[in-house]
């Protein structure tokens, strides 16, 4: 860790929120690959933007093309992936952006660290569990990843050869296999955000 650095104070979140006329919040979607996280996140972002609020989606695949392109899928790299995204999400949140993250984020400890990072600075954090049984995720398999994992081509694949630790008390639990549409799932999140006065 660097020692020759100095923290420069910023506006407080409440000061920035007053100037921007908007609050920040991080909405953390977690679930298996092919659970529908990214699709729901896209619909949610569009819905929030249509309300003339600032929103931005951080997607698990997309950030690996840039910020996290040096990371693989070992447990240590997955941990670092989530640590970096937690820090980025916190910055977006502090800037009064509705920050939507869609990451498998399989480990409870990593998600808890993301939550604590936000809570230390008084920034709201909403965990959304996009719940799909592994059998249904495998049937969907839009990228063919489960098939490759079963064949041993992809190592350490969540749900097959690496664990997924489901959230125990998420703020929102979406059962994305019970017939609800993508729009319904996004609306359920919107309703929660309105109820809590985050938007």
C-alpha positions as CSV (number, residue, x, y, z in Angstrom):
1,X,0.0,0.0,0.0
2,X,1.3,3.4,-0.9
3,X,2.3,5.6,2.0
4,X,3.1,8.9,0.3
5,X,-0.5,9.9,-0.5
6,X,-2.9,12.3,1.1
7,X,-6.7,12.1,1.1
8,X,-8.3,15.3,-0.3
9,X,-11.7,16.0,1.3
10,X,-14.7,16.2,-1.1
11,X,-18.2,17.5,-0.9
12,X,-20.2,15.4,1.5
13,X,-22.7,13.0,-0.1
14,X,-25.6,15.0,1.3
15,X,-24.2,18.3,-0.1
16,X,-23.7,16.7,-3.5
17,X,-27.2,15.1,-3.3
18,X,-28.7,18.5,-2.6
19,X,-27.0,20.1,-5.6
20,X,-27.8,17.2,-7.9
21,X,-31.4,16.8,-6.7
22,X,-30.8,13.0,-6.6
23,X,-29.6,10.4,-4.1
24,X,-27.1,7.7,-4.8
25,X,-27.7,4.0,-4.3
26,X,-25.9,0.8,-5.3
27,X,-28.1,-2.1,-6.5
28,X,-26.1,-5.2,-6.4
29,X,-27.5,-8.1,-8.5
30,X,-26.0,-11.5,-7.7
31,X,-26.8,-14.9,-9.0
32,X,-25.7,-17.8,-11.2
33,X,-24.6,-17.3,-14.8
34,X,-27.7,-17.3,-17.0
35,X,-29.9,-16.3,-14.1
36,X,-31.0,-13.1,-15.9
37,X,-28.9,-10.6,-13.9
38,X,-27.7,-8.6,-16.9
39,X,-31.1,-8.6,-18.7
40,X,-32.8,-7.3,-15.6
41,X,-30.1,-4.8,-14.9
42,X,-30.5,-3.4,-18.5
43,X,-34.3,-3.1,-18.0
44,X,-33.8,-1.4,-14.6
45,X,-31.3,1.1,-16.0
46,X,-33.7,2.0,-18.8
47,X,-36.5,2.4,-16.4
48,X,-34.5,4.7,-14.1
49,X,-33.2,6.8,-16.9
50,X,-36.7,7.3,-18.3
51,X,-37.5,9.0,-14.9
52,X,-34.7,11.5,-15.8
53,X,-32.4,10.2,-13.1
54,X,-28.8,9.4,-13.5
55,X,-28.1,5.7,-13.6
56,X,-25.2,3.5,-14.7
57,X,-24.8,-0.3,-15.1
58,X,-21.6,-2.1,-14.3
59,X,-21.7,-5.5,-15.9
60,X,-19.6,-8.5,-15.0
61,X,-18.5,-9.3,-18.5
62,X,-18.0,-5.7,-19.6
63,X,-15.6,-4.7,-16.9
64,X,-13.4,-7.6,-17.8
65,X,-12.7,-5.9,-21.1
66,X,-11.1,-3.0,-19.4
67,X,-10.7,-2.4,-15.6
68,X,-10.4,-6.1,-14.8
69,X,-8.9,-7.5,-18.0
70,X,-5.9,-8.6,-16.0
71,X,-8.0,-11.0,-13.8
72,X,-8.9,-14.6,-14.4
73,X,-11.4,-16.8,-12.6
74,X,-9.4,-18.3,-9.7
75,X,-10.9,-17.6,-6.2
76,X,-8.2,-14.9,-5.6
77,X,-9.0,-13.2,-8.9
78,X,-12.7,-13.4,-8.3
79,X,-12.2,-11.7,-4.9
80,X,-10.1,-9.0,-6.5
81,X,-12.7,-8.5,-9.3
82,X,-15.4,-7.9,-6.7
83,X,-13.2,-5.7,-4.5
84,X,-12.5,-3.4,-7.5
85,X,-16.1,-3.2,-8.5
86,X,-17.2,-2.5,-4.9
87,X,-14.8,0.5,-4.9
88,X,-16.0,1.7,-8.3
89,X,-19.7,1.3,-7.3
90,X,-19.1,3.2,-4.1
91,X,-17.6,6.1,-6.1
92,X,-20.6,6.2,-8.5
93,X,-23.0,6.0,-5.6
94,X,-21.2,8.8,-3.8
95,X,-21.6,10.9,-7.0
96,X,-25.4,10.5,-6.6
97,X,-25.7,8.0,-9.4
98,X,-28.1,5.0,-9.2
99,X,-25.4,2.4,-9.6
100,X,-26.5,-1.1,-10.9
101,X,-24.0,-3.9,-10.7
102,X,-24.6,-7.4,-12.2
103,X,-22.0,-9.8,-11.1
104,X,-22.2,-13.5,-10.2
105,X,-20.2,-12.5,-7.0
106,X,-20.4,-16.0,-5.7
107,X,-18.9,-15.6,-2.2
108,X,-20.8,-14.2,0.7
109,X,-17.7,-12.7,2.2
110,X,-17.0,-10.6,-0.9
111,X,-20.6,-9.3,-1.0
112,X,-20.5,-8.5,2.7
113,X,-17.3,-6.5,2.1
114,X,-19.0,-4.6,-0.7
115,X,-21.9,-3.8,1.6
116,X,-19.6,-2.7,4.5
117,X,-17.5,-0.5,2.2
118,X,-20.7,1.4,1.3
119,X,-22.2,1.5,4.8
120,X,-18.9,2.9,6.3
121,X,-19.6,6.0,4.2
122,X,-23.3,6.1,4.8
123,X,-24.1,5.0,1.3
124,X,-27.2,2.8,0.6
125,X,-26.6,-0.7,-0.7
126,X,-29.3,-3.0,-1.9
127,X,-28.6,-6.7,-2.5
128,X,-30.8,-8.3,-5.1
129,X,-30.6,-12.1,-5.4
130,X,-31.6,-13.2,-8.9
131,X,-32.5,-16.8,-8.0
132,X,-32.6,-19.6,-10.6
133,X,-32.0,-23.3,-9.9
134,X,-28.9,-24.6,-11.5
135,X,-30.9,-26.9,-13.7
136,X,-32.8,-24.0,-15.3
137,X,-29.6,-22.0,-15.7
138,X,-28.0,-24.9,-17.5
139,X,-31.1,-25.2,-19.8
140,X,-30.8,-21.6,-20.7
141,X,-27.0,-21.5,-21.1
142,X,-27.1,-18.7,-23.8
143,X,-23.3,-18.5,-24.0
144,X,-22.7,-22.3,-23.9
145,X,-20.6,-21.9,-20.7
146,X,-22.3,-24.7,-18.7
147,X,-21.8,-27.2,-21.5
148,X,-18.1,-26.3,-21.6
149,X,-17.8,-26.5,-17.8
150,X,-19.4,-30.0,-17.9
151,X,-17.0,-31.0,-20.5
152,X,-14.1,-29.8,-18.4
153,X,-13.1,-27.1,-20.9
154,X,-13.8,-24.3,-18.4
155,X,-12.3,-24.7,-15.0
156,X,-13.7,-23.3,-11.7
157,X,-17.1,-22.5,-13.2
158,X,-19.6,-21.3,-10.6
159,X,-22.4,-23.8,-9.9
160,X,-20.4,-26.7,-11.5
161,X,-16.8,-26.8,-10.3
162,X,-16.8,-23.7,-8.0
163,X,-19.3,-22.8,-5.3
164,X,-22.1,-20.2,-5.3
165,X,-23.0,-19.1,-1.8
166,X,-26.6,-17.8,-2.0
167,X,-27.5,-14.6,0.0
168,X,-29.3,-15.4,3.2
169,X,-31.0,-12.0,3.7
170,X,-31.0,-10.0,0.5
171,X,-33.1,-6.8,0.4
172,X,-34.9,-8.2,-2.7
173,X,-35.2,-11.9,-3.7
174,X,-36.2,-12.3,-7.4
175,X,-37.3,-15.9,-8.3
176,X,-36.5,-15.6,-12.0
177,X,-38.0,-18.9,-12.9
178,X,-41.6,-18.5,-11.8
179,X,-43.0,-16.8,-14.9
180,X,-42.3,-13.2,-14.0
181,X,-41.3,-11.0,-17.0
182,X,-38.0,-9.0,-17.1
183,X,-40.1,-5.9,-16.8
184,X,-41.9,-7.2,-13.7
185,X,-38.6,-8.0,-12.1
186,X,-37.2,-4.6,-12.8
187,X,-40.4,-3.0,-11.5
188,X,-40.2,-4.9,-8.3
189,X,-36.8,-3.3,-7.7
190,X,-38.1,0.1,-8.7
191,X,-41.0,-0.2,-6.2
192,X,-38.5,-1.0,-3.4
193,X,-36.3,2.0,-4.3
194,X,-39.4,4.3,-4.3
195,X,-40.6,2.8,-1.0
196,X,-37.2,3.4,0.6
197,X,-37.0,6.9,-1.0
198,X,-33.8,6.1,-2.8
199,X,-35.4,7.5,-6.0
